[in-house]
Structure formats: structure tokens, C-alpha cells
């Protein structure tokens, strides 16, 4: 199977190279400058109301306009909004947008598209637009006073308006408005197939699911700065080895943040440029904390979850799996975000302590070496999406060995990401069927999103743990309204401690961002999110160019 999937990846790489070489944007007298990018995480959907993949949100960053974005220093800067002002009470924000802008199909791109997008999110926040609803928290309405003036009115002052808006793509009203009839049921089933109408610096011309995505420079791009390249392509690989080989043999120009740590030295020896830095992503062991779960309710016991953490050797995972290119995890807010509470330390690897907790809780060790709970052995299946293969497999083996020492057995259930998501949520979206999972989060730098995934409202949407606690929800709502940065940090610290103690997640580690590229290219701007090509900023693909 591995050989077959590798061959498929190289066949797709050849198709990518061929398609990009013949790109119509290239001048007739010279070859097009196309950046070929490899990743092991595919675009799962072109519809922003259903997608989960990092690279889906990357597509939105480059294909759609955003009012604001980050620069290379992680400062919020103007984008489609050229400037803004706030009312004295902090409840009304007025944005001035780029005049004379057009979508790629020549339809005018105005503040009215932004108002439509935000009002749609508000209207259907408890339904089809729920995945993005957190970004319009406390927003009452959006009004376009004219083509270039957008007024956002909030129920109360909100601390992170500009970072919230950075995460929201402005969608073309003429495409999406017909889908908002009734309860908006059509919003989540709209395929949004390529070619996708663009208001960003690039437009998605072609997409083959799990294979490739081809972007061309948007001739209607309204920004003063134009891309240096004619386009870029994303090639999706089934495994790290095939991706790394494609880079070293010249079939790719760069590989993104999924560069495996085991390949770093080999890539350097091959003459490729390798860069790394702290990331906001995290690898997690997810525990189903829904009290209505059907079986294995002992996992709802806080002492059991605490014992699980004591039995995980995080230092070994960092050393053996990540070769030191990661740090041990603790809270759901990574250090690179700037909001991490350093006073919350991960529990040490302590098998004796873990066994003592389970003994005290009454889970007796059986003759088979397995503990018993509620009349059954403590054996659990771990849902494991295939995109976690490689480093995830090696981490799983370390965790499994630790759990065996405390009388708990785990097995992997490998599934493609869509199937894994369905298995976690269950057929009724009530999180009643699964026990454990291993998956990653690569959230925005602004912590609001990551904090939101463990709210009650996130169930059936971004939640993968089924966690729900009204006290935590109250803290979440409060943190978004605290305008004083110290007060907000203190509230977010309380939230981190709450989730750390409740353990719907046991955060294993924070991987460094690692990426590699050919020295024939320059202009990459590394980000703590997903490397140079990310959903924070357009900076890399606006600046990148071939070395002359």
C-alpha cells in the first residue's frame, strides 16, 4: 500500500508540474515563475462553513479579501480595509475599504460584500455558519453606508475586533446570497468548486481533491503591491517520505510546516534551506468528556484522566519523535501565541503516581496486567486520523508503552480525517460513541478560537472533546470583552487552568514550525502558525521570488 500511495503522489506531482508550466499567466517569451509547494495535509473543502483543514484556510487567505491581516512581525495591518476608527464607547467600528476593487469575474468588490458576509454569519450562527460564528461574537450588525464604508456595531466593547476580522474571509455576495434562503441549509452543501471567484491576490483555478490545487495571480487584484510570481501550486502527499523525495529531486520548490524532523539533516546535506521556529500548533490526546457517552464512563473520572497524563512521557516524545524540535505541552494556548500561562506546568512522567491514583479510585489490576472498571478491562480505541501518521505513530507507541505500565491498553483506529471527525462527533453529533483520539490543532495566534473549541456552543461544530461547562463558557464570553490587556490575560490564564485540570485535552507537545525550500527561491517569511504559507498573512507569496 505504501508503494502504491507513493507512486500516486509522484504522478500527481508530475501533473502539477505540467499544469503549472503551461500556465496561461506566463508571458510567451519566458517561463512562468510558479512556486511548487508540498504538504501532507490536503484541502478538505472549498466551503469555509464546513472545512477543517489548515490548507483550506490557507486557500481562503489568498483567494478572498480580508479587512485586516498580520505582517511578518505579527502586527495587525490594513488589508481590504485601508483605515478604521472606533466610537468613544468602543461599540461602533467604521472601516474604509479600497475603492474601485473588483472580484475576479469583474463584479464590483465593495464594503457591501463585507456587510453581507458578517450579517450572514450572525443570522445563521446557531446553524450552518456556526464554525465561523466565534469571529463575530457580540457583533449586532454590519452596515455598508456606501461602497467603501463599513460600520460594525457591537453589543458591548470587544477586545479583539481587529484580530477577529483577520480570520474572516469576505465572500462575494452575488455568489453566496442565493444560498441564504430559508434556514441557510444550502450554505453547507455548496461545493464552491474551482475555479473559485477571487478577491485576493491569487485565484484558485484548479482543485483535485487529495491531489493538488493550482492558483494563478489574480489580474483584478486591488492591492498596490503585486505578487512577484505568476502563481503557485499545492501538491498533497500521502506520506512524508514521498514529499521529501519530491523536494530533493527537484519536483517541488518547498515543503511547508509538515516537514518531518527526521528529514532535517538529510535536507540540509542535500543543499536545501531548512528553517524552524516556535509554533502555535499542538499535538493532543483528546478524551471524550461528554457525560452522556455510552460506554467506558470511567474516563469521565478526573482521577483517571490525571493518571493518564502522569503515564505520558512528554520528554521522550520531544526527544525521540521530534528530535528536540518541539517543547512539552501543558495548556491549550501555545507559548508562541503570547497568551500562554507559564505557571501551568505539565505533569511529570510518574508511573508510580499514576498507579497510586488508579488504585485509590478503585480500579483494580487484573491477572492479565489490565485494570478493570465497571466490570470490563480498561482497553480503549484511539481514533487516529491518517494525517497524524509519522510523528503521531511514534508518539502513540510511547504513550501506549506508558499506559501499559498502569494497566491500560490502547489501540489505534486509523481513519481518513473526514471519517475520524464523523466518528468523534457520532451520527447524532452528541459525542456518545468514542473514548480517545489523537489529533492536532493549529489555531490562530489570537487565542479566542482555541478557547472557543471547548465551549458548549462548539459541540457539533469545532468541538472534538464534547466538553461543556457553563462556568467555563462564562469566562470565555468575559475574556472577549476585557479591553485592558492585563485583565484579559488574567482571565485567559484562568481558562487555561480550568481546561488543564478538566483534561478534555492532554496537550502532548508544541511542535516547532519546520519548513524547507530550494535555495533558488527567496522571500519566505516564517510564521508561528503553519510556516511561510499560512492563513495569517499574504506576505510570503507576495514577496517570494526566484533568485536571479
BAZA-171989 format. One record per residue (C-alpha): residue in three letters; x, y, z. Coordinates in steps of 0.02 Angstrom, whole numbers, plus 50000, padded with zeros to 5 digits. Example, Ala and Ser with C-alpha at 12.3 -4.5 7.8 and 13.67 -1.06 7.14 Angstrom:
2
ALA506154977550390 SER506844994750357 
! end
This chain:
548
UNK500005000050000 UNK501415012050041 UNK502195009549869 UNK500535012349781 UNK500205028449876 UNK501965034649842 UNK501765031649656 UNK500105040849659 UNK500945055749743 UNK502315056649612 UNK501055055049471 UNK500115069749543 UNK501735079349563 UNK502085076849379 UNK500335083049338 UNK500615098249449 UNK502245102549362 UNK501465100449191 UNK499935110849232 UNK500955124949306 UNK502245125249167 UNK500855128449042 UNK500035141849149 UNK499165154849040 UNK499755169149150 UNK501555166749092 UNK502255178748960 UNK502515169948794 UNK504385173848789 UNK504835167048962 UNK504395153049080 UNK503115156549214 UNK503765158849391 UNK502755146049486 UNK503105140649664 UNK502765122049689 UNK502325118049870 UNK502145100949950 UNK501145096350105 UNK500415080750183 UNK498805089550234 UNK497545091850095 UNK496195104950068 UNK494695095850138 UNK493375107750068 UNK493245124049972 UNK491745128850078 UNK492255139150231 UNK490725133650329 UNK491215115250331 UNK493105114450311 UNK494335110050449 UNK495995108550359 UNK497395121050383 UNK497625121950197 UNK495795125750167 UNK496025141450272 UNK497645145050178 UNK496615144750018 UNK495385157250093 UNK496815168850145 UNK497475170449968 UNK495845168949871 UNK494725180749971 UNK494935198450037 UNK495105201350225 UNK494855217950311 UNK496485215750408 UNK497955203950409 UNK499585200950503 UNK501285206350441 UNK502905196750467 UNK503085203950642 UNK501335197550689 UNK500635215250694 UNK498885218450627 UNK498965229550472 UNK497665235950347 UNK497165225050200 UNK495495227350111 UNK495115240050248 UNK496325254450224 UNK495945262650391 UNK494665262450532 UNK494045272050683 UNK493085267450840 UNK491705276350934 UNK492055283251108 UNK491085268951190 UNK492015255751087 UNK490425248251016 UNK490475255250839 UNK491895252150718 UNK491975260950550 UNK493075253550413 UNK493545261850250 UNK493855249450109 UNK494855250149948 UNK493885259949814 UNK493645253049639 UNK494035234949685 UNK493345220449582 UNK493105201949603 UNK494005190949477 UNK492395189849373 UNK492375208949359 UNK490925211049482 UNK491235226149597 UNK492015221349765 UNK491385233349897 UNK491005235850081 UNK489295228450041 UNK490095211350018 UNK490865212650190 UNK489215218150269 UNK488325203750184 UNK489625191150245 UNK489565196650427 UNK487665198050433 UNK487545180550359 UNK488695173950495 UNK487635182250630 UNK485975176450558 UNK486455158150546 UNK487695157150692 UNK486695143450778 UNK486605133450618 UNK487585132350456 UNK488825146450492 UNK489225140150667 UNK491035135750627 UNK491445154150597 UNK490215161850719 UNK491525164550854 UNK492345177750746 UNK490775188750754 UNK490485186550941 UNK489505201251014 UNK489265209050840 UNK487475215550819 UNK487505220050636 UNK488545226050490 UNK488025240450378 UNK488795247050217 UNK488465265750218 UNK489155266250041 UNK490295255749932 UNK491825259950035 UNK491175262450212 UNK490765247950327 UNK490035250550501 UNK490085236350627 UNK489025238250784 UNK489365227650938 UNK488275224151089 UNK489735228751201 UNK491565233551177 UNK492595218851111 UNK494445217051147 UNK495005208350989 UNK493985215550845 UNK495465217750726 UNK496145200250753 UNK494405192850737 UNK494175201250569 UNK495855194950509 UNK495155177350517 UNK493575181250418 UNK493605180050229 UNK492455192250141 UNK491365181950023 UNK490595187949859 UNK488775192249893 UNK488235188149715 UNK488835170249739 UNK488265166649917 UNK486665176949935 UNK485585164549838 UNK486095151149965 UNK485385160450115 UNK483545156750084 UNK482585148150223 UNK483715141950362 UNK485265143050254 UNK485335124350227 UNK486185126650059 UNK487675135650137 UNK488485119650199 UNK488145109150045 UNK488775121849918 UNK490355114049843 UNK491135130749794 UNK492055121549657 UNK493585128049566 UNK493825139649481 UNK493325149949633 UNK492895168449613 UNK494295178049697 UNK494525194849781 UNK496265190949843 UNK497995191549763 UNK497805174049690 UNK496345164049623 UNK496065145449635 UNK495975139149457 UNK496015120349484 UNK495735108249628 UNK495835089449628 UNK495355082949800 UNK496805074849893 UNK497935078149744 UNK498295096249700 UNK497725114349696 UNK498315126949568 UNK498245145749598 UNK498555159749472 UNK498925177949507 UNK497265187249507 UNK497295200449368 UNK495955210249463 UNK496975211049624 UNK496655228149700 UNK498195229149811 UNK499595241449774 UNK500895227749787 UNK500775214149656 UNK501425196249676 UNK503165192849607 UNK502615175649548 UNK501355170449416 UNK500555157749530 UNK500845143349649 UNK500305125449667 UNK499945114549818 UNK500345096049800 UNK499595084549931 UNK500625069349978 UNK500065053450065 UNK501655052450169 UNK503175062350223 UNK504445051550131 UNK503675054549960 UNK503565073249993 UNK505365074750049 UNK505965064649899 UNK504985075949782 UNK505885091049855 UNK507625083549847 UNK507365077949667 UNK506765094949609 UNK504925090749585 UNK504475103549720 UNK505175120449769 UNK504685119949953 UNK503805109450083 UNK502815117850219 UNK502645115850406 UNK502395097150392 UNK504245094450357 UNK504665079250465 UNK506015082150596 UNK506855065950545 UNK507195073350372 UNK508025089550428 UNK509835083850422 UNK509615074750256 UNK508815090150179 UNK510235101250237 UNK511515089150166 UNK510565089650000 UNK510885108349992 UNK509125113850036 UNK508715128150152 UNK507875122450315 UNK507125134650440 UNK506185131850601 UNK505425141450745 UNK504125140150884 UNK502345136750825 UNK500595139250894 UNK500095121450846 UNK499895107450970 UNK499785088550970 UNK498435082051086 UNK497695066551163 UNK495825070051164 UNK494715062451299 UNK492855061451269 UNK492175070951420 UNK490345070451371 UNK489405063851524 UNK488145055851406 UNK489435044751322 UNK488775027051302 UNK490215016451366 UNK491815016851470 UNK491155030351584 UNK492685028351696 UNK493545040551577 UNK492395053751649 UNK493285051451817 UNK494515066051837 UNK495715054451930 UNK495795042751780 UNK496205057151662 UNK497505063551785 UNK498285046151791 UNK498345045651602 UNK499355061751600 UNK500585055351730 UNK500865040051619 UNK501365050251465 UNK503225053251443 UNK503205070151356 UNK505085072151366 UNK505315055851271 UNK504075061651138 UNK505045078051115 UNK506735069251111 UNK506335053451011 UNK504895059050898 UNK505335077250869 UNK507225076350891 UNK507115091451004 UNK506125102050879 UNK504635103850997 UNK504265108051178 UNK503215098551306 UNK501375103551307 UNK500305109551450 UNK498865121451407 UNK497795123551252 UNK498615140551220 UNK500365138351150 UNK501835149151207 UNK502065156451032 UNK500355164751046 UNK500945176751180 UNK499485171951294 UNK500205155951368 UNK500215154451558 UNK501975148451600 UNK501475144851780 UNK500455129851721 UNK501685115551707 UNK501365098551626 UNK501265084151749 UNK502905074451757 UNK503075056651692 UNK502725046851852 UNK502095029051834 UNK502075026452022 UNK500945041552046 UNK499795036051905 UNK499605018551977 UNK499255025752150 UNK497865036752082 UNK497035022051995 UNK497225011052149 UNK496425024252259 UNK494995026252135 UNK494625007652148 UNK495165001751975 UNK495984985352021 UNK497364977051922 UNK496844960351848 UNK497904944851824 UNK498094949151640 UNK499014965151683 UNK497494975651640 UNK496454985451763 UNK494584983151772 UNK493254996651776 UNK491384993751790 UNK491604975351753 UNK492704976851597 UNK494564978451561 UNK495224996051536 UNK495554994451350 UNK495175008851232 UNK495205012651048 UNK496085028650995 UNK495375037050840 UNK496895041850737 UNK496695052050576 UNK497935047150441 UNK498625064850430 UNK499425061650600 UNK500475047250532 UNK502355047850555 UNK502675058150711 UNK500955053450776 UNK501305034850757 UNK502925036250854 UNK502105046650991 UNK500705033951003 UNK501945019951036 UNK502735029851179 UNK501015033351254 UNK500485015251233 UNK502035009151325 UNK501705021051469 UNK499865016151482 UNK500334997651485 UNK501335000851644 UNK499745006851731 UNK498634992851669 UNK497805001851524 UNK497854995951344 UNK497565006851191 UNK497455002651006 UNK497475013850853 UNK495985015550739 UNK496685024050585 UNK495425033450479 UNK495445047250349 UNK495115064350427 UNK493295065450370 UNK492905048250442 UNK493835052450602 UNK492825068250625 UNK491205058650598 UNK491735045150721 UNK492145058150854 UNK490525067750838 UNK489435052550810 UNK487945050950696 UNK486895062450806 UNK488305075050839 UNK488195071051025 UNK489905063251057 UNK489225047351133 UNK490225033851044 UNK492105036451056 UNK493345036451200 UNK495015043651147 UNK495795051950995 UNK497455059150941 UNK497415074450831 UNK498215091550809 UNK497645109350824 UNK498505123450730 UNK497445138150790 UNK497655156650753 UNK498875166850857 UNK497395175850936 UNK496845163251072 UNK494975166251058 UNK494715152150934 UNK495645138851032 UNK494745144251190 UNK493085142751099 UNK493265124451047 UNK492915118551224 UNK491335128851246 UNK489605120951248 UNK489145130451089 UNK490585122150995 UNK489765105051008 UNK489265099150836 UNK490505111550761 UNK492315113850811 UNK492235103450970 UNK493095086650966 UNK493055082651152 UNK491205085251186 UNK491705096051335 UNK490385107751407 UNK490455117951566 UNK489395133651598 UNK490705141351713 UNK492005139951577 UNK490795147151449 UNK490535162251559 UNK492415165051566 UNK492515163451378 UNK491205176851350 UNK492025188151478 UNK493795187251405 UNK493205193851238 UNK492555209851317 UNK494045214351426 UNK494885229151345 UNK496295230051473 UNK497645218151409 UNK498205212851584 UNK496425208951637 UNK496125198851480 UNK497745189251503 UNK497245185051682 UNK495545178651626 UNK496315168251487 UNK497535161051615 UNK496055155651722 UNK495295147151570 UNK496915138151531 UNK497005131651710 UNK495175126151703 UNK495445115651547 UNK497125109151608 UNK496295102451765 UNK494745095851675 UNK495815087251541 UNK494675085951390 UNK496385087851309 UNK498055081651367 UNK499215092751267 UNK500705081951219 UNK501865094851141 UNK502025110751040 UNK502965106350880 UNK504125118950802 UNK503665125150630 UNK504895116750511 UNK504975120150325 UNK506225117950185 UNK506445125950016 UNK507595126449867 UNK508975139749878 UNK508385145049706 UNK506975154449792 UNK506965168649919 UNK505725179850010 UNK504945167250130 UNK504255174450294 UNK504115161050428 UNK502575161750539 UNK502165152650702 UNK500555146350625 UNK500935135050479 UNK502565141850413 UNK502795153750268 UNK501175149150179 UNK499805151950306 UNK498105159350343 UNK498795174150441 UNK499585184150304 UNK499865185350117 UNK501645191550144 UNK502645176350087 UNK501765173249923 UNK501765191749885 UNK503645192949914 UNK504345176149862 UNK505335175649700 UNK506665165949609 UNK508465170249645 UNK509215178249490 
! end
